[in-house]
């Protein structure tokens, strides 16, 4: 029933801010089109710490970043001139295409006053036909995202097509992505019709086929199997998957079906050909200085 269980690994952002790195994983680079997944928080920090927690302007190609918050706020700025405060329950979908730079800064007064920050960030690889598309950013409000409820079950569809629900979030390939909260004893399944499917346990624990799985574990299910997840306690799940896109190379913040395109992106960033956000251009993250080939190391910038 389970192909693989991926335990999140700690990845430090410095100054005591550690995220849980789920994808990519040595034995599983992608799940459907999803090629990266981080779970940041919950964490609280002081106003003095905030500047060091910021993710400075940095580049992407060949992917869409998807930011989804449980708590707190993050301010997004990008090369298109977009400035967007990201709040819990919203979907923030930035498609890098041929190239974009963006920053994420922790400027929320409530967070800086000791409030909590918790977020999930995923990257969705683009089909080859869309890898060089024009960059875009869209913010979708919670009221634009359908909700399903049943006894002991609450679900918000973040993107894609699942459980008979659809929304207007623009995607580039068949996928599903959902935020689910189960009460103790509640039973729930996965969307059908997708070859690759998984469930990340963000909080609490679930039972599948007599085995219990806890927070920080991504359950990757066997094709053609329709499991039932039973909540052992109140739990939060992120369900995700879709159609595979084929091999992708990942190096730092760049994703592509072509090795030479990664090399071009590295040169473009070094030469300043990927514009910085016009309203956040005083700082940036330099290209890592190493000789590694695009294969997943060094790891991508967490929460980028």
KEZAVEX-560795 format. One record per residue (C-alpha): z, x negated, y negated. Coordinates in steps of 0.25 Angstrom, whole numbers, plus 2048, in hexadecimal, padded with zeros to 3 digits. Each point is the difference from the previous one (the first is absolute). Example, Ala and Ser with C-alpha at 12.3 -4.5 7.8 and 13.67 -1.06 7.14 Angstrom:
> 81F, 7CF, 812
> 7FE, 7FA, 7F2
END
This chain:
> 800, 800, 800
> 803, 7F4, 7F7
> 7F6, 7F5, 7FE
> 809, 7F8, 7F7
> 80D, 800, 7F9
> 800, 7F8, 7F3
> 80E, 7FC, 7FA
> 7FF, 7FE, 7F1
> 802, 7F1, 7FC
> 808, 7FD, 7F4
> 7F7, 7FA, 7F4
> 808, 7FB, 7F4
> 7FB, 802, 7F2
> 80A, 7F7, 7FB
> 80D, 802, 7F8
> 806, 808, 80C
> 7F5, 80B, 801
> 7FB, 800, 80E
> 7F5, 80A, 805
> 7FD, 804, 80E
> 7F2, 7FB, 805
> 7FA, 809, 80A
> 7F1, 7FD, 800
> 7F9, 7F7, 802
> 806, 7FC, 80D
> 7FC, 7F5, 809
> 7FD, 809, 80B
> 7FA, 80C, 7F8
> 7F9, 7FC, 7F3
> 7FC, 80F, 7FD
> 803, 80E, 803
> 7F4, 808, 7FD
> 7FC, 7FB, 7F2
> 80E, 7FD, 7FC
> 801, 7F0, 800
> 80D, 7FE, 7F8
> 80D, 808, 7FF
> 80D, 7FC, 7F9
> 80D, 807, 7FF
> 808, 7FC, 7F3
> 80E, 804, 7FE
> 809, 807, 7FF
> 805, 7F6, 7F6
> 807, 800, 7F2
> 7FF, 7F5, 7F6
> 806, 7FD, 7F2
> 7F7, 7FF, 7F4
> 802, 7F1, 800
> 7F9, 800, 80E
> 7F5, 809, 7FD
> 7F6, 7F6, 7F9
> 801, 7F7, 80D
> 7FD, 80C, 809
> 7F3, 804, 7F9
> 7F3, 7FE, 807
> 7F7, 7F9, 7F6
> 7F1, 803, 7FE
> 7F9, 7FB, 80C
> 7F2, 804, 807
> 7FB, 808, 80B
> 7F2, 802, 807
> 7FB, 809, 80B
> 80C, 80A, 801
> 808, 80B, 7FA
> 80E, 7FE, 7FD
> 809, 80D, 802
> 80E, 800, 7FA
> 80A, 80B, 804
> 80E, 800, 7FB
> 80C, 807, 806
> 809, 7FC, 7F4
> 7FF, 7F9, 7F2
> 7F4, 7FD, 7F8
> 7F6, 7F5, 7FF
> 7F6, 7FE, 7F4
> 7F2, 7FD, 804
> 7F6, 7F9, 7F7
> 7F2, 7FB, 804
> 7F2, 7FA, 7FC
> 7FB, 80E, 7FD
> 80A, 802, 7F5
> 808, 80A, 808
> 80F, 800, 7FD
> 807, 80A, 80A
> 80F, 802, 803
> 801, 802, 80F
> 80B, 80A, 804
> 805, 806, 80D
> 7F7, 809, 807
> 7F3, 7FC, 7F9
> 7F4, 7F9, 807
> 7FB, 7F4, 7F8
> 7F2, 7FC, 806
> 7F9, 7F4, 7FA
> 7F3, 7FC, 806
> 7FD, 7F1, 7FD
> 7F2, 800, 805
> 7F9, 7F4, 7FA
> 80C, 7FC, 7F9
> 80C, 804, 7F8
> 80D, 7FA, 7FB
> 80D, 808, 7FE
> 80F, 7FE, 7FE
> 80C, 808, 804
> 80C, 7FF, 7F7
> 80E, 805, 802
> 803, 806, 7F2
> 807, 80D, 803
> 80D, 802, 7F8
> 807, 807, 80C
> 7FC, 7F5, 80A
> 804, 7F5, 7F6
> 80E, 808, 7FE
> 803, 7FE, 80F
> 7F7, 80B, 806
> 7F9, 7FE, 80D
> 7F2, 7FC, 802
> 7F9, 803, 80E
> 7F1, 800, 802
> 7F5, 7FF, 80B
> 7F3, 7F9, 7FD
> 7F4, 800, 809
> 7F2, 7FA, 7FF
> 7F4, 807, 805
> 7F4, 7F8, 803
> 7F3, 805, 7FB
> 7F3, 802, 809
> 7F6, 7F5, 7FE
> 7F7, 80A, 7F8
> 80C, 802, 7F6
> 805, 7F1, 7FF
> 7F9, 7FD, 7F3
> 802, 80E, 7FA
> 805, 801, 7F1
> 80F, 7FF, 7FF
> 808, 80D, 7FD
> 80E, 805, 7FF
> 805, 80E, 802
> 80E, 806, 7FF
> 802, 80D, 808
> 80C, 809, 7FC
> 809, 806, 80B
> 7FB, 80E, 7FD
> 7F2, 7FB, 804
> 805, 7FC, 80E
> 802, 80B, 80B
> 80D, 802, 806
> 803, 805, 80E
> 80E, 806, 804
> 805, 805, 80E
> 80E, 801, 806
> 806, 7F2, 7FD
> 7F2, 7FA, 7FC
> 7FB, 7FC, 7F2
> 7F3, 7FA, 7FE
> 7F8, 7FB, 7F4
> 7F1, 7FC, 802
> 7FE, 7F3, 7F8
> 7F1, 7FF, 804
> 7F6, 804, 80A
> 7FF, 80B, 809
> 80B, 804, 80A
> 807, 80C, 806
> 7F6, 809, 7F9
> 803, 7FB, 7F2
> 7F7, 7F9, 7F6
> 802, 7FB, 7F2
> 7F7, 7FB, 7F5
> 804, 7F1, 802
> 7F3, 7F8, 800
> 7FF, 7F8, 80D
> 7F4, 7F8, 805
> 802, 802, 80F
> 807, 809, 80A
> 80F, 7FE, 800
> 80D, 807, 7FE
> 80D, 7FD, 7F9
> 80C, 809, 7FF
> 80F, 7FF, 7FC
> 808, 808, 80A
> 80F, 803, 800
> 806, 806, 80D
> 80E, 806, 802
> 808, 7FC, 80C
> 7FA, 806, 80D
> 7F3, 804, 7F9
> 7F3, 7FD, 808
> 7F3, 7FC, 7FA
> 7F3, 7FA, 805
> 7F4, 7F8, 7FA
> 7F3, 804, 7FA
> 7F5, 802, 80B
> 7F2, 7FB, 7FF
> 803, 7F1, 7FB
> 7FE, 7F5, 80A
> 80B, 7F7, 7F9
> 80D, 806, 7FD
> 80E, 7FB, 7FC
> 80E, 805, 7FB
> 809, 7F7, 7F7
> 80E, 803, 801
> 805, 7FE, 7F1
> 80E, 806, 802
> 808, 805, 80C
> 7FB, 800, 80E
> 7F7, 808, 80A
> 7FE, 801, 80F
> 7F3, 7FF, 807
> 7FF, 802, 80F
> 80E, 7FE, 802
> 801, 7F3, 7F7
> 807, 7FF, 7F2
> 7F9, 7F9, 7F5
> 807, 7FC, 7F3
> 7FD, 7FE, 7F1
> 7F7, 7F4, 7FE
> 7F7, 802, 80C
> 7F1, 804, 800
> 7FD, 808, 80D
> 7F1, 7FE, 803
> 7FB, 80A, 80A
> 7F6, 800, 80C
> 7F3, 806, 7FD
> 7FF, 80E, 806
> 80F, 802, 802
> 807, 80B, 7F7
> 80E, 7FC, 7FF
> 80C, 809, 7FC
> 80A, 7F9, 7F6
> 80E, 805, 801
> 80A, 7FD, 7F4
> 80D, 7FA, 805
> 805, 802, 7F2
> 7FA, 803, 7F2
> 7F5, 7F7, 7FF
> 7F4, 7FC, 7F7
> 7F2, 7FD, 807
> 7F3, 7FB, 7FA
> 7F5, 804, 809
> 7F3, 7F8, 7FE
> 7F3, 7FD, 807
> 7F1, 803, 801
> 7F3, 7FB, 804
> 7FF, 7F1, 802
> 7F7, 7F8, 7F7
> 7FD, 7F4, 808
> 805, 7F1, 7FD
> 805, 7FD, 7F3
> 805, 7F3, 7FA
> 80C, 7FF, 7F7
> 804, 7F5, 7F7
> 80B, 801, 7F5
> 7FC, 80D, 7F9
> 7F1, 800, 805
> 7FA, 809, 80B
> 7F2, 7FF, 805
> 7F7, 801, 80C
> 7FA, 7F3, 7FC
> 806, 7F2, 7FF
> 7F7, 7FC, 7F5
> 804, 80B, 7F7
> 80F, 7FC, 801
> 7FB, 7F2, 7FB
> 7F9, 806, 7F5
> 80C, 809, 7FC
> 808, 7F3, 800
> 7F6, 7F9, 7F6
> 7FF, 80C, 7F8
> 80F, 801, 7FD
> 801, 7F1, 7FD
> 7F5, 801, 7F6
> 805, 80D, 7F9
> 7F5, 809, 805
> 80A, 80B, 804
> 805, 805, 7F3
> 80F, 802, 7FE
> 806, 80D, 7FC
> 7FD, 801, 7F1
> 80F, 805, 7FD
> 806, 7F5, 809
> 7F8, 7F3, 7FF
> 80B, 7F6, 7FC
> 804, 7FC, 80E
> 7F9, 800, 80E
> 801, 7FB, 80E
> 7F8, 7F3, 802
> 7F8, 7FF, 80D
> 808, 7FA, 80B
> 7FD, 7F1, 802
> 7FE, 7FE, 80E
> 7F4, 7FD, 80A
> 802, 80B, 80A
> 7F4, 809, 804
> 800, 80F, 7FE
> 808, 805, 80C
> 80D, 806, 7FB
> 807, 7F4, 7FB
> 806, 7FE, 7F6
> 805, 80E, 801
> 7FC, 80A, 7F5
> 809, 801, 7F4
> 80A, 80A, 803
> 800, 80E, 7F9
> 7F3, 7FB, 7F9
END
